[in-house]
Amino acid sequence: MNINLNVRITLDPKIMAGKPVIRGTRIPVDMIVRMIAQGMAESEIIAEYPQLIHEDIKAALIYAAEVVSDEEVFPIAATA
């Protein structure tokens, strides 16, 4: 499935202080990712937020992955 993030995700300084949200909602991408990380099933998320569809949840995960993949990592020495 090919998801166009520009259709699903928007950033607007007037909405949620510019956090990325699902277009047409005030549902932040990070909230969706957190719900999935806490073990919520996609069906549970959609039941709680019926304005979301499968493609919105996939777009949130893809967006999060792309943000993290562009992050620069500077290794530090581990201490015991």
FITIGU-636740 format. One record per residue (C-alpha): residue number from 1; x, y, z; residue in three letters. Coordinates in pm, whole numbers, plus 50000, padded with zeros to 5 digits. Each point is the difference from the previous one (the first is absolute). Last residue first. Example, Ala and Ser with C-alpha at 12.3 -4.5 7.8 and 13.67 -1.06 7.14 Angstrom:
// residues 2
SITE seq    px    py    pz type
SITE   2 51367 49894 50714  Ser
SITE   1 49863 49656 50066  Ala
// end
This chain:
// residues 80
SITE seq    px    py    pz type
SITE  80 52871 50039 53397  Ala
SITE  79 50054 50285 49761  Thr
SITE  78 49917 49991 49633  Ala
SITE  77 50205 50222 49772  Ala
SITE  76 49793 50233 49789  Ile
SITE  75 49890 49957 49644  Pro
SITE  74 49877 50309 49815  Phe
SITE  73 49686 49925 49803  Val
SITE  72 49859 50238 49743  Glu
SITE  71 49624 49971 49952  Glu
SITE  70 49874 49956 49644  Asp
SITE  69 49887 49643 50069  Ser
SITE  68 49808 50117 50307  Val
SITE  67 49789 50246 49803  Val
SITE  66 49940 49744 49724  Glu
SITE  65 49889 49735 50248  Ala
SITE  64 49759 50243 50169  Ala
SITE  63 49848 50095 49664  Tyr
SITE  62 49961 49635 49901  Ile
SITE  61 49827 49922 50330  Leu
SITE  60 49764 50297 49971  Ala
SITE  59 49929 49917 49636  Ala
SITE  58 49905 49643 50094  Lys
SITE  57 49756 50136 50260  Ile
SITE  56 49846 50241 49751  Asp
SITE  55 49976 49729 49731  Glu
SITE  54 49796 49776 50233  His
SITE  53 49740 50270 50057  Ile
SITE  52 49960 50265 50266  Leu
SITE  51 49678 50197 50059  Gln
SITE  50 49887 49719 50228  Pro
SITE  49 50254 50094 50270  Tyr
SITE  48 49941 49757 50289  Glu
SITE  47 49870 49724 49772  Ala
SITE  46 50279 50079 49750  Ile
SITE  45 50260 49962 50274  Ile
SITE  44 49843 49674 50119  Glu
SITE  43 49993 49861 49643  Ser
SITE  42 50368 50090 49956  Glu
SITE  41 50081 49793 50306  Ala
SITE  40 50128 50172 50311  Met
SITE  39 50323 49853 50134  Gly
SITE  38 50156 50297 50175  Gln
SITE  37 50227 50055 49698  Ala
SITE  36 49689 50025 49780  Ile
SITE  35 49853 50266 50229  Met
SITE  34 50333 50182 50003  Arg
SITE  33 50019 50008 49619  Val
SITE  32 49647 50141 49981  Ile
SITE  31 50083 50266 50259  Met
SITE  30 50319 50092 49816  Asp
SITE  29 49807 50063 49678  Val
SITE  28 49780 50257 50171  Pro
SITE  27 49620 49986 49969  Ile
SITE  26 49867 50353 49950  Arg
SITE  25 49818 49894 49687  Thr
SITE  24 49966 50097 49633  Gly
SITE  23 50344 49866 49913  Arg
SITE  22 50137 49759 50259  Ile
SITE  21 50231 50206 50216  Val
SITE  20 50364 50109 49996  Pro
SITE  19 50059 50242 50287  Lys
SITE  18 49971 50366 49901  Gly
SITE  17 49871 50133 50332  Ala
SITE  16 49713 49747 49994  Met
SITE  15 49847 50178 49699  Ile
SITE  14 50085 50364 49927  Lys
SITE  13 50367 49921 49925  Pro
SITE  12 49879 49759 49731  Asp
SITE  11 50165 49667 49925  Leu
SITE  10 49800 49751 49796  Thr
SITE   9 49995 49625 49955  Ile
SITE   8 49766 49795 49776  Arg
SITE   7 50019 50154 49652  Val
SITE   6 50361 50111 50037  Asn
SITE   5 50086 49652 50128  Leu
SITE   4 49908 49838 49668  Asn
SITE   3 49947 49634 50090  Ile
SITE   2 50106 49721 49764  Asn
SITE   1 49860 49665 50103  Met
// end
